[in-house]
C-alpha cells in the first residue's frame, strides 16, 4: 500500500474512535455521591459597596463629578488589584447611597 492511503486509514480510525468516545461520555449520566445534597447557593447579605456602585452607575455622567463615586471607584479598583486597605477604608455606613440632592457639588 501507498503511504498516503495508510495515513488516511489511520486518520479515519482515530476520528472514529474520538467520536465514539465523545458520544459515550455525553450519554453517561452523572453519579451523585450518596449523602450529599445538591449544592444550593447561599443567600448573601447585600454588599454595600456593590449597592453604592450601582447607585453611581445610575447617575451616569454626573457620577464623574461626584466625590463619593470617585472614592468608591478608587476603593473598588484597589480591591480588584489586591492593594491593602488604606486607613480610611470604606465602612458600611459610609457606603450608603445618597440622593442627588444631598450630594455636595464640587466647588472650584
Biopython code that builds the backbone (N, CA, C, O; Angstrom):
import numpy as np
from Bio.PDB.StructureBuilder import StructureBuilder

atoms = [
    (1, "UNK", "N", (0.825, -1.185, 0.000)),
    (1, "UNK", "CA", (0.000, 0.000, 0.000)),
    (1, "UNK", "C", (0.865, 1.244, 0.000)),
    (1, "UNK", "O", (2.022, 1.261, 0.422)),
    (2, "UNK", "N", (0.232, 2.260, -0.494)),
    (2, "UNK", "CA", (0.902, 3.551, -0.563)),
    (2, "UNK", "C", (0.867, 4.209, 0.821)),
    (2, "UNK", "O", (-0.079, 3.982, 1.575)),
    (3, "UNK", "N", (1.849, 4.997, 1.164)),
    (3, "UNK", "CA", (1.949, 5.651, 2.469)),
    (3, "UNK", "C", (0.801, 6.611, 2.742)),
    (3, "UNK", "O", (0.357, 6.737, 3.883)),
    (4, "UNK", "N", (0.313, 7.293, 1.701)),
    (4, "UNK", "CA", (-0.794, 8.227, 1.872)),
    (4, "UNK", "C", (-2.081, 7.499, 2.236)),
    (4, "UNK", "O", (-2.865, 7.987, 3.050)),
    (5, "UNK", "N", (-2.293, 6.360, 1.651)),
    (5, "UNK", "CA", (-3.508, 5.592, 1.933)),
    (5, "UNK", "C", (-3.482, 5.088, 3.373)),
    (5, "UNK", "O", (-4.503, 5.134, 4.059)),
    (6, "UNK", "N", (-2.337, 4.610, 3.837)),
    (6, "UNK", "CA", (-2.209, 4.142, 5.218)),
    (6, "UNK", "C", (-2.454, 5.291, 6.194)),
    (6, "UNK", "O", (-3.122, 5.105, 7.212)),
    (7, "UNK", "N", (-1.926, 6.466, 5.897)),
    (7, "UNK", "CA", (-2.121, 7.624, 6.762)),
    (7, "UNK", "C", (-3.590, 8.015, 6.814)),
    (7, "UNK", "O", (-4.093, 8.388, 7.874)),
    (8, "UNK", "N", (-4.280, 7.935, 5.689)),
    (8, "UNK", "CA", (-5.708, 8.258, 5.662)),
    (8, "UNK", "C", (-6.512, 7.241, 6.466)),
    (8, "UNK", "O", (-7.430, 7.616, 7.196)),
    (9, "UNK", "N", (-6.186, 5.994, 6.340)),
    (9, "UNK", "CA", (-6.902, 4.956, 7.095)),
    (9, "UNK", "C", (-6.695, 5.147, 8.599)),
    (9, "UNK", "O", (-7.642, 5.030, 9.376)),
    (10, "UNK", "N", (-5.466, 5.439, 9.006)),
    (10, "UNK", "CA", (-5.176, 5.672, 10.423)),
    (10, "UNK", "C", (-5.938, 6.909, 10.918)),
    (10, "UNK", "O", (-6.468, 6.900, 12.029)),
    (11, "UNK", "N", (-5.996, 7.959, 10.113)),
    (11, "UNK", "CA", (-6.707, 9.175, 10.498)),
    (11, "UNK", "C", (-8.200, 8.903, 10.648)),
    (11, "UNK", "O", (-8.821, 9.389, 11.593)),
    (12, "UNK", "N", (-8.786, 8.132, 9.730)),
    (12, "UNK", "CA", (-10.206, 7.810, 9.813)),
    (12, "UNK", "C", (-10.488, 6.971, 11.055)),
    (12, "UNK", "O", (-11.492, 7.198, 11.730)),
    (13, "UNK", "N", (-9.639, 6.022, 11.366)),
    (13, "UNK", "CA", (-9.807, 5.191, 12.566)),
    (13, "UNK", "C", (-9.710, 6.058, 13.820)),
    (13, "UNK", "O", (-10.508, 5.895, 14.743)),
    (14, "UNK", "N", (-8.758, 6.964, 13.865)),
    (14, "UNK", "CA", (-8.593, 7.851, 15.020)),
    (14, "UNK", "C", (-9.815, 8.732, 15.216)),
    (14, "UNK", "O", (-10.302, 8.869, 16.338)),
    (15, "UNK", "N", (-10.320, 9.331, 14.141)),
    (15, "UNK", "CA", (-11.507, 10.187, 14.235)),
    (15, "UNK", "C", (-12.712, 9.370, 14.685)),
    (15, "UNK", "O", (-13.506, 9.850, 15.495)),
    (16, "UNK", "N", (-12.868, 8.157, 14.183)),
    (16, "UNK", "CA", (-13.978, 7.287, 14.574)),
    (16, "UNK", "C", (-13.921, 6.968, 16.064)),
    (16, "UNK", "O", (-14.943, 7.008, 16.748)),
    (17, "UNK", "N", (-12.748, 6.656, 16.559)),
    (17, "UNK", "CA", (-12.594, 6.365, 17.988)),
    (17, "UNK", "C", (-12.896, 7.607, 18.819)),
    (17, "UNK", "O", (-13.552, 7.500, 19.855)),
    (18, "UNK", "N", (-12.439, 8.771, 18.395)),
    (18, "UNK", "CA", (-12.679, 10.011, 19.134)),
    (18, "UNK", "C", (-14.170, 10.340, 19.171)),
    (18, "UNK", "O", (-14.683, 10.729, 20.220)),
    (19, "UNK", "N", (-14.870, 10.194, 18.054)),
    (19, "UNK", "CA", (-16.305, 10.473, 18.010)),
    (19, "UNK", "C", (-17.061, 9.491, 18.893)),
    (19, "UNK", "O", (-17.981, 9.890, 19.607)),
    (20, "UNK", "N", (-16.693, 8.221, 18.860)),
    (20, "UNK", "CA", (-17.353, 7.212, 19.693)),
    (20, "UNK", "C", (-17.138, 7.493, 21.172)),
    (20, "UNK", "O", (-18.080, 7.401, 21.960)),
    (21, "UNK", "N", (-15.922, 7.832, 21.558)),
    (21, "UNK", "CA", (-15.634, 8.135, 22.962)),
    (21, "UNK", "C", (-16.409, 9.363, 23.417)),
    (21, "UNK", "O", (-16.904, 9.401, 24.544)),
    (22, "UNK", "N", (-16.517, 10.362, 22.556)),
    (22, "UNK", "CA", (-17.272, 11.570, 22.898)),
    (22, "UNK", "C", (-18.750, 11.256, 23.068)),
    (22, "UNK", "O", (-19.388, 11.736, 24.005)),
    (23, "UNK", "N", (-19.292, 10.453, 22.165)),
    (23, "UNK", "CA", (-20.709, 10.093, 22.257)),
    (23, "UNK", "C", (-20.982, 9.296, 23.527)),
    (23, "UNK", "O", (-22.001, 9.522, 24.180)),
    (24, "UNK", "N", (-20.107, 8.380, 23.891)),
    (24, "UNK", "CA", (-20.290, 7.601, 25.116)),
    (24, "UNK", "C", (-20.206, 8.489, 26.354)),
    (24, "UNK", "O", (-20.974, 8.304, 27.298)),
    (25, "UNK", "N", (-19.300, 9.432, 26.361)),
    (25, "UNK", "CA", (-19.149, 10.327, 27.511)),
    (25, "UNK", "C", (-20.363, 11.242, 27.652)),
    (25, "UNK", "O", (-20.786, 11.534, 28.771)),
    (26, "UNK", "N", (-20.916, 11.689, 26.558)),
    (26, "UNK", "CA", (-22.071, 12.585, 26.615)),
    (26, "UNK", "C", (-23.338, 11.870, 27.066)),
    (26, "UNK", "O", (-24.201, 12.487, 27.690)),
    (27, "UNK", "N", (-23.465, 10.599, 26.766)),
    (27, "UNK", "CA", (-24.669, 9.870, 27.160)),
    (27, "UNK", "C", (-24.587, 9.327, 28.575)),
    (27, "UNK", "O", (-25.599, 8.895, 29.129)),
    (28, "UNK", "N", (-23.417, 9.340, 29.163)),
    (28, "UNK", "CA", (-23.251, 8.821, 30.522)),
    (28, "UNK", "C", (-23.872, 9.778, 31.531)),
    (28, "UNK", "O", (-23.660, 10.987, 31.444)),
    (29, "UNK", "N", (-24.625, 9.262, 32.474)),
    (29, "UNK", "CA", (-25.272, 10.084, 33.489)),
    (29, "UNK", "C", (-24.295, 10.375, 34.613)),
    (29, "UNK", "O", (-23.445, 9.556, 34.960)),
    (30, "UNK", "N", (-24.446, 11.570, 35.170)),
    (30, "UNK", "CA", (-23.604, 11.962, 36.292)),
    (30, "UNK", "C", (-24.076, 11.238, 37.543)),
    (30, "UNK", "O", (-25.270, 11.227, 37.845)),
    (31, "UNK", "N", (-23.161, 10.647, 38.256)),
    (31, "UNK", "CA", (-23.488, 9.974, 39.504)),
    (31, "UNK", "C", (-23.266, 10.930, 40.655)),
    (31, "UNK", "O", (-22.186, 11.502, 40.806)),
    (32, "UNK", "N", (-24.298, 11.098, 41.466)),
    (32, "UNK", "CA", (-24.139, 11.966, 42.630)),
    (32, "UNK", "C", (-23.793, 11.094, 43.829)),
    (32, "UNK", "O", (-24.404, 10.043, 44.022)),
    (33, "UNK", "N", (-22.830, 11.511, 44.633)),
    (33, "UNK", "CA", (-22.458, 10.732, 45.809)),
    (33, "UNK", "C", (-23.630, 10.634, 46.789)),
    (33, "UNK", "O", (-24.399, 11.581, 46.955)),
    (34, "UNK", "N", (-23.747, 9.487, 47.422)),
    (34, "UNK", "CA", (-24.821, 9.260, 48.370)),
    (34, "UNK", "C", (-24.564, 10.096, 49.617)),
    (34, "UNK", "O", (-23.441, 10.142, 50.119)),
    (35, "UNK", "N", (-25.600, 10.753, 50.112)),
    (35, "UNK", "CA", (-25.482, 11.506, 51.346)),
    (35, "UNK", "C", (-25.130, 12.964, 51.164)),
    (35, "UNK", "O", (-25.036, 13.697, 52.149)),
    (36, "UNK", "N", (-24.934, 13.403, 49.952)),
    (36, "UNK", "CA", (-24.656, 14.819, 49.738)),
    (36, "UNK", "C", (-25.821, 15.440, 48.990)),
    (36, "UNK", "O", (-26.287, 14.897, 47.989)),
    (37, "UNK", "N", (-26.277, 16.552, 49.469)),
    (37, "UNK", "CA", (-27.375, 17.259, 48.823)),
    (37, "UNK", "C", (-26.828, 18.107, 47.693)),
    (37, "UNK", "O", (-25.640, 18.426, 47.641)),
    (38, "UNK", "N", (-27.714, 18.456, 46.804)),
    (38, "UNK", "CA", (-27.310, 19.329, 45.711)),
    (38, "UNK", "C", (-26.873, 20.675, 46.291)),
    (38, "UNK", "O", (-27.485, 21.199, 47.222)),
    (39, "UNK", "N", (-25.823, 21.206, 45.729)),
    (39, "UNK", "CA", (-25.291, 22.473, 46.223)),
    (39, "UNK", "C", (-26.259, 23.596, 45.881)),
    (39, "UNK", "O", (-26.568, 23.831, 44.713)),
    (40, "UNK", "N", (-26.728, 24.279, 46.905)),
    (40, "UNK", "CA", (-27.632, 25.412, 46.739)),
    (40, "UNK", "C", (-26.859, 26.656, 47.154)),
    (40, "UNK", "O", (-26.352, 26.734, 48.273)),
    (41, "UNK", "N", (-26.770, 27.627, 46.253)),
    (41, "UNK", "CA", (-26.039, 28.830, 46.633)),
    (41, "UNK", "C", (-26.734, 29.533, 47.795)),
    (41, "UNK", "O", (-27.948, 29.741, 47.783)),
    (42, "UNK", "N", (-25.948, 29.889, 48.781)),
    (42, "UNK", "CA", (-26.490, 30.558, 49.958)),
    (42, "UNK", "C", (-26.837, 31.999, 49.603)),
    (42, "UNK", "O", (-26.170, 32.640, 48.791)),
    (43, "UNK", "N", (-27.886, 32.480, 50.227)),
    (43, "UNK", "CA", (-28.255, 33.867, 50.022)),
    (43, "UNK", "C", (-27.236, 34.752, 50.716)),
    (43, "UNK", "O", (-26.967, 34.605, 51.908)),
    (44, "UNK", "N", (-26.686, 35.654, 49.960)),
    (44, "UNK", "CA", (-25.661, 36.528, 50.504)),
    (44, "UNK", "C", (-26.300, 37.809, 51.018)),
    (44, "UNK", "O", (-27.321, 38.275, 50.513)),
    (45, "UNK", "N", (-25.669, 38.348, 52.025)),
    (45, "UNK", "CA", (-26.116, 39.643, 52.523)),
    (45, "UNK", "C", (-25.780, 40.695, 51.474)),
    (45, "UNK", "O", (-24.775, 40.572, 50.774)),
    (46, "UNK", "N", (-26.605, 41.719, 51.358)),
    (46, "UNK", "CA", (-26.318, 42.741, 50.351)),
    (46, "UNK", "C", (-24.976, 43.413, 50.628)),
    (46, "UNK", "O", (-24.656, 43.763, 51.764)),
    (47, "UNK", "N", (-24.216, 43.579, 49.580)),
    (47, "UNK", "CA", (-22.899, 44.204, 49.680)),
    (47, "UNK", "C", (-23.076, 45.711, 49.536)),
    (47, "UNK", "O", (-23.503, 46.183, 48.483)),
    (48, "UNK", "N", (-22.752, 46.473, 50.585)),
    (48, "UNK", "CA", (-22.956, 47.924, 50.497)),
    (48, "UNK", "C", (-22.103, 48.571, 49.410)),
    (48, "UNK", "O", (-22.526, 49.551, 48.796)),
    (49, "UNK", "N", (-20.921, 48.042, 49.168)),
    (49, "UNK", "CA", (-20.085, 48.607, 48.114)),
    (49, "UNK", "C", (-20.745, 48.411, 46.760)),
    (49, "UNK", "O", (-20.774, 49.329, 45.940)),
    (50, "UNK", "N", (-21.273, 47.221, 46.524)),
    (50, "UNK", "CA", (-21.929, 46.941, 45.247)),
    (50, "UNK", "C", (-23.151, 47.843, 45.055)),
    (50, "UNK", "O", (-23.369, 48.384, 43.970)),
    (51, "UNK", "N", (-23.944, 47.999, 46.118)),
    (51, "UNK", "CA", (-25.131, 48.841, 46.016)),
    (51, "UNK", "C", (-24.744, 50.296, 45.719)),
    (51, "UNK", "O", (-25.398, 50.965, 44.919)),
    (52, "UNK", "N", (-23.693, 50.771, 46.359)),
    (52, "UNK", "CA", (-23.251, 52.142, 46.121)),
    (52, "UNK", "C", (-22.706, 52.313, 44.711)),
    (52, "UNK", "O", (-22.909, 53.353, 44.084)),
    (53, "UNK", "N", (-22.013, 51.291, 44.212)),
    (53, "UNK", "CA", (-21.508, 51.355, 42.844)),
    (53, "UNK", "C", (-22.660, 51.350, 41.846)),
    (53, "UNK", "O", (-22.592, 52.027, 40.820)),
    (54, "UNK", "N", (-23.719, 50.592, 42.138)),
    (54, "UNK", "CA", (-24.906, 50.599, 41.282)),
    (54, "UNK", "C", (-25.547, 51.988, 41.268)),
    (54, "UNK", "O", (-26.013, 52.463, 40.232)),
    (55, "UNK", "N", (-25.559, 52.628, 42.442)),
    (55, "UNK", "CA", (-26.104, 53.987, 42.524)),
    (55, "UNK", "C", (-25.288, 54.927, 41.622)),
    (55, "UNK", "O", (-25.848, 55.735, 40.880)),
    (56, "UNK", "N", (-23.977, 54.808, 41.700)),
    (56, "UNK", "CA", (-23.118, 55.659, 40.870)),
    (56, "UNK", "C", (-23.319, 55.347, 39.389)),
    (56, "UNK", "O", (-23.270, 56.246, 38.549)),
    (57, "UNK", "N", (-23.541, 54.096, 39.078)),
    (57, "UNK", "CA", (-23.787, 53.718, 37.697)),
    (57, "UNK", "C", (-25.072, 54.379, 37.194)),
    (57, "UNK", "O", (-25.146, 54.828, 36.050)),
    (58, "UNK", "N", (-26.068, 54.430, 38.054)),
    (58, "UNK", "CA", (-27.328, 55.059, 37.685)),
    (58, "UNK", "C", (-27.218, 56.558, 37.486)),
    (58, "UNK", "O", (-28.021, 57.146, 36.761)),
    (59, "UNK", "N", (-26.237, 57.185, 38.117)),
    (59, "UNK", "CA", (-26.061, 58.627, 37.956)),
    (59, "UNK", "C", (-25.575, 58.990, 36.560)),
    (59, "UNK", "O", (-25.799, 60.101, 36.080)),
    (60, "UNK", "N", (-24.913, 58.048, 35.921)),
    (60, "UNK", "CA", (-24.405, 58.305, 34.572)),
    (60, "UNK", "C", (-23.224, 59.250, 34.589)),
    (60, "UNK", "O", (-22.297, 59.097, 35.385)),
    (61, "UNK", "N", (-23.267, 60.226, 33.705)),
    (61, "UNK", "CA", (-22.144, 61.154, 33.569)),
    (61, "UNK", "C", (-21.975, 62.046, 34.790)),
    (61, "UNK", "O", (-20.877, 62.539, 35.048)),
    (62, "UNK", "N", (-23.049, 62.260, 35.545)),
    (62, "UNK", "CA", (-22.958, 63.093, 36.742)),
    (62, "UNK", "C", (-22.066, 62.446, 37.802)),
    (62, "UNK", "O", (-21.547, 63.137, 38.679)),
    (63, "UNK", "N", (-21.885, 61.142, 37.729)),
    (63, "UNK", "CA", (-21.041, 60.438, 38.702)),
    (63, "UNK", "C", (-19.575, 60.849, 38.566)),
    (63, "UNK", "O", (-18.805, 60.724, 39.519)),
    (64, "UNK", "N", (-19.193, 61.329, 37.406)),
    (64, "UNK", "CA", (-17.803, 61.765, 37.210)),
    (64, "UNK", "C", (-17.480, 62.992, 38.046)),
    (64, "UNK", "O", (-16.313, 63.258, 38.333)),
    (65, "UNK", "N", (-18.502, 63.739, 38.438)),
    (65, "UNK", "CA", (-18.295, 64.939, 39.254)),
    (65, "UNK", "C", (-18.647, 64.708, 40.716)),
    (65, "UNK", "O", (-18.589, 65.636, 41.522)),
    (66, "UNK", "N", (-19.009, 63.490, 41.061)),
    (66, "UNK", "CA", (-19.417, 63.166, 42.425)),
    (66, "UNK", "C", (-18.210, 62.597, 43.187)),
    (66, "UNK", "O", (-17.645, 61.575, 42.798)),
    (67, "UNK", "N", (-17.829, 63.269, 44.270)),
    (67, "UNK", "CA", (-16.662, 62.828, 45.041)),
    (67, "UNK", "C", (-16.872, 61.449, 45.651)),
    (67, "UNK", "O", (-15.935, 60.653, 45.710)),
    (68, "UNK", "N", (-18.094, 61.151, 46.110)),
    (68, "UNK", "CA", (-18.356, 59.841, 46.699)),
    (68, "UNK", "C", (-18.161, 58.723, 45.677)),
    (68, "UNK", "O", (-17.598, 57.677, 45.998)),
    (69, "UNK", "N", (-18.624, 58.944, 44.454)),
    (69, "UNK", "CA", (-18.464, 57.925, 43.414)),
    (69, "UNK", "C", (-16.990, 57.740, 43.053)),
    (69, "UNK", "O", (-16.534, 56.619, 42.828)),
    (70, "UNK", "N", (-16.266, 58.827, 43.000)),
    (70, "UNK", "CA", (-14.834, 58.715, 42.702)),
    (70, "UNK", "C", (-14.115, 57.920, 43.789)),
    (70, "UNK", "O", (-13.233, 57.111, 43.500)),
    (71, "UNK", "N", (-14.503, 58.160, 45.046)),
    (71, "UNK", "CA", (-13.914, 57.433, 46.170)),
    (71, "UNK", "C", (-14.287, 55.943, 46.106)),
    (71, "UNK", "O", (-13.450, 55.076, 46.355)),
    (72, "UNK", "N", (-15.544, 55.662, 45.770)),
    (72, "UNK", "CA", (-15.993, 54.271, 45.658)),
    (72, "UNK", "C", (-15.251, 53.544, 44.544)),
    (72, "UNK", "O", (-14.823, 52.404, 44.722)),
    (73, "UNK", "N", (-15.099, 54.199, 43.400)),
    (73, "UNK", "CA", (-14.396, 53.570, 42.292)),
    (73, "UNK", "C", (-12.937, 53.310, 42.636)),
    (73, "UNK", "O", (-12.379, 52.287, 42.239)),
    (74, "UNK", "N", (-12.316, 54.223, 43.369)),
    (74, "UNK", "CA", (-10.924, 54.021, 43.781)),
    (74, "UNK", "C", (-10.829, 52.824, 44.727)),
    (74, "UNK", "O", (-9.902, 52.021, 44.622)),
    (75, "UNK", "N", (-11.784, 52.705, 45.649)),
    (75, "UNK", "CA", (-11.783, 51.572, 46.578)),
    (75, "UNK", "C", (-11.982, 50.251, 45.831)),
    (75, "UNK", "O", (-11.306, 49.263, 46.117)),
    (76, "UNK", "N", (-12.913, 50.241, 44.874)),
    (76, "UNK", "CA", (-13.162, 49.023, 44.094)),
    (76, "UNK", "C", (-11.938, 48.655, 43.269)),
    (76, "UNK", "O", (-11.600, 47.477, 43.159)),
    (77, "UNK", "N", (-11.279, 49.634, 42.694)),
    (77, "UNK", "CA", (-10.071, 49.381, 41.911)),
    (77, "UNK", "C", (-8.983, 48.790, 42.801)),
    (77, "UNK", "O", (-8.296, 47.851, 42.398)),
    (78, "UNK", "N", (-8.822, 49.334, 44.011)),
    (78, "UNK", "CA", (-7.823, 48.814, 44.936)),
    (78, "UNK", "C", (-8.146, 47.374, 45.342)),
    (78, "UNK", "O", (-7.251, 46.533, 45.431)),
    (79, "UNK", "N", (-9.422, 47.097, 45.585)),
    (79, "UNK", "CA", (-9.825, 45.724, 45.937)),
    (79, "UNK", "C", (-9.544, 44.782, 44.782)),
    (79, "UNK", "O", (-9.057, 43.672, 44.992)),
    (80, "UNK", "N", (-9.846, 45.212, 43.565)),
    (80, "UNK", "CA", (-9.630, 44.376, 42.387)),
    (80, "UNK", "C", (-8.156, 44.092, 42.165)),
    (80, "UNK", "O", (-7.778, 42.967, 41.838)),
    (81, "UNK", "N", (-7.331, 45.101, 42.342)),
    (81, "UNK", "CA", (-5.898, 44.946, 42.113)),
    (81, "UNK", "C", (-5.169, 44.308, 43.292)),
    (81, "UNK", "O", (-3.990, 43.972, 43.187)),
    (82, "UNK", "N", (-5.865, 44.142, 44.408)),
    (82, "UNK", "CA", (-5.274, 43.459, 45.544)),
    (82, "UNK", "C", (-4.453, 44.343, 46.451)),
    (82, "UNK", "O", (-3.636, 43.843, 47.223)),
    (83, "UNK", "N", (-4.650, 45.650, 46.377)),
    (83, "UNK", "CA", (-3.937, 46.543, 47.279)),
    (83, "UNK", "C", (-4.528, 46.429, 48.672)),
    (83, "UNK", "O", (-5.716, 46.147, 48.829)),
    (84, "UNK", "N", (-3.705, 46.646, 49.670)),
    (84, "UNK", "CA", (-4.195, 46.597, 51.045)),
    (84, "UNK", "C", (-5.093, 47.788, 51.306)),
    (84, "UNK", "O", (-4.954, 48.842, 50.685)),
    (85, "UNK", "N", (-6.025, 47.601, 52.242)),
    (85, "UNK", "CA", (-6.963, 48.675, 52.579)),
    (85, "UNK", "C", (-6.199, 49.819, 53.216)),
    (85, "UNK", "O", (-5.294, 49.614, 54.025)),
    (86, "UNK", "N", (-6.578, 51.012, 52.839)),
    (86, "UNK", "CA", (-5.959, 52.187, 53.415)),
    (86, "UNK", "C", (-6.585, 52.476, 54.768)),
    (86, "UNK", "O", (-7.597, 51.878, 55.132)),
    (87, "UNK", "N", (-5.994, 53.377, 55.497)),
    (87, "UNK", "CA", (-6.505, 53.694, 56.827)),
    (87, "UNK", "C", (-7.911, 54.261, 56.761)),
    (87, "UNK", "O", (-8.687, 54.068, 57.697)),
    (88, "UNK", "N", (-8.256, 54.935, 55.717)),
    (88, "UNK", "CA", (-9.592, 55.496, 55.552)),
    (88, "UNK", "C", (-10.462, 54.582, 54.705)),
    (88, "UNK", "O", (-11.220, 55.057, 53.858)),
    (89, "UNK", "N", (-10.364, 53.286, 54.921)),
    (89, "UNK", "CA", (-11.131, 52.363, 54.090)),
    (89, "UNK", "C", (-12.613, 52.521, 54.358)),
    (89, "UNK", "O", (-13.029, 53.048, 55.389)),
    (90, "UNK", "N", (-13.383, 52.059, 53.422)),
    (90, "UNK", "CA", (-14.819, 52.257, 53.468)),
    (90, "UNK", "C", (-15.480, 51.352, 54.493)),
    (90, "UNK", "O", (-15.080, 50.202, 54.674)),
    (91, "UNK", "N", (-16.475, 51.874, 55.146)),
    (91, "UNK", "CA", (-17.297, 51.087, 56.057)),
    (91, "UNK", "C", (-18.694, 51.029, 55.499)),
    (91, "UNK", "O", (-19.027, 51.773, 54.576)),
    (92, "UNK", "N", (-19.523, 50.150, 56.046)),
    (92, "UNK", "CA", (-20.878, 50.025, 55.528)),
    (92, "UNK", "C", (-21.672, 51.303, 55.731)),
    (92, "UNK", "O", (-22.573, 51.585, 54.943)),
    (93, "UNK", "N", (-21.367, 52.094, 56.771)),
    (93, "UNK", "CA", (-22.090, 53.343, 56.991)),
    (93, "UNK", "C", (-21.731, 54.378, 55.928)),
    (93, "UNK", "O", (-22.579, 55.165, 55.509)),
    (94, "UNK", "N", (-20.479, 54.373, 55.498)),
    (94, "UNK", "CA", (-20.062, 55.377, 54.532)),
    (94, "UNK", "C", (-20.456, 54.998, 53.111)),
    (94, "UNK", "O", (-20.272, 55.791, 52.188)),
    (95, "UNK", "N", (-20.993, 53.800, 52.923)),
    (95, "UNK", "CA", (-21.326, 53.351, 51.587)),
    (95, "UNK", "C", (-22.795, 53.507, 51.241)),
    (95, "UNK", "O", (-23.211, 53.125, 50.147)),
    (96, "UNK", "N", (-23.580, 54.054, 52.138)),
    (96, "UNK", "CA", (-24.994, 54.198, 51.836)),
    (96, "UNK", "C", (-25.154, 55.233, 50.736)),
    (96, "UNK", "O", (-24.622, 56.339, 50.829)),
    (97, "UNK", "N", (-25.906, 54.861, 49.674)),
    (97, "UNK", "CA", (-26.052, 55.794, 48.563)),
    (97, "UNK", "C", (-26.836, 57.020, 48.989)),
    (97, "UNK", "O", (-27.790, 56.928, 49.762)),
    (98, "UNK", "N", (-26.430, 58.144, 48.487)),
    (98, "UNK", "CA", (-27.094, 59.391, 48.804)),
    (98, "UNK", "C", (-27.901, 59.833, 47.600)),
    (98, "UNK", "O", (-27.553, 59.536, 46.457)),
    (99, "UNK", "N", (-28.968, 60.538, 47.868)),
    (99, "UNK", "CA", (-29.757, 61.051, 46.764)),
    (99, "UNK", "C", (-28.988, 62.199, 46.124)),
    (99, "UNK", "O", (-28.140, 62.814, 46.771)),
    (100, "UNK", "N", (-29.279, 62.497, 44.849)),
    (100, "UNK", "CA", (-28.531, 63.570, 44.179)),
    (100, "UNK", "C", (-28.673, 64.919, 44.867)),
    (100, "UNK", "O", (-27.790, 65.767, 44.736)),
    (101, "UNK", "N", (-29.777, 65.141, 45.608)),
    (101, "UNK", "CA", (-29.957, 66.420, 46.273)),
    (101, "UNK", "C", (-28.986, 66.583, 47.444)),
    (101, "UNK", "O", (-28.584, 67.699, 47.772)),
    (102, "UNK", "N", (-28.606, 65.448, 48.081)),
    (102, "UNK", "CA", (-27.745, 65.541, 49.255)),
    (102, "UNK", "C", (-26.272, 65.496, 48.913)),
    (102, "UNK", "O", (-25.437, 65.788, 49.770)),
    (103, "UNK", "N", (-25.927, 65.139, 47.691)),
    (103, "UNK", "CA", (-24.511, 65.115, 47.323)),
    (103, "UNK", "C", (-24.028, 66.537, 47.151)),
    (103, "UNK", "O", (-24.728, 67.391, 46.606)),
    (104, "UNK", "N", (-22.839, 66.772, 47.619)),
    (104, "UNK", "CA", (-22.288, 68.112, 47.554)),
    (104, "UNK", "C", (-21.578, 68.307, 46.220)),
    (104, "UNK", "O", (-20.713, 67.510, 45.859)),
    (105, "UNK", "N", (-21.930, 69.350, 45.491)),
    (105, "UNK", "CA", (-21.233, 69.597, 44.220)),
    (105, "UNK", "C", (-19.808, 70.042, 44.503)),
    (105, "UNK", "O", (-19.508, 70.641, 45.537)),
    (106, "UNK", "N", (-18.965, 69.737, 43.576)),
    (106, "UNK", "CA", (-17.559, 70.096, 43.715)),
    (106, "UNK", "C", (-17.398, 71.596, 43.536)),
    (106, "UNK", "O", (-17.868, 72.162, 42.549)),
    (107, "UNK", "N", (-16.743, 72.234, 44.479)),
    (107, "UNK", "CA", (-16.536, 73.679, 44.412)),
    (107, "UNK", "C", (-15.187, 73.966, 43.795)),
    (107, "UNK", "O", (-14.216, 73.237, 43.994)),
    (108, "UNK", "N", (-15.156, 75.028, 43.056)),
    (108, "UNK", "CA", (-13.885, 75.396, 42.401)),
    (108, "UNK", "C", (-13.491, 76.777, 42.747)),
    (108, "UNK", "O", (-12.453, 77.255, 42.289)),
]
sb = StructureBuilder()
sb.init_structure("model")
sb.init_model(0)
sb.init_chain("A")
sb.init_seg("    ")
for serial, (resi, resn, name, xyz) in enumerate(atoms, 1):
    if name == "N":
        sb.init_residue(resn, " ", resi, " ")
    sb.init_atom(name, np.array(xyz, "f"), 0.0, 1.0, " ", f" {name:<3s}", serial, name[0])
structure = sb.get_structure()
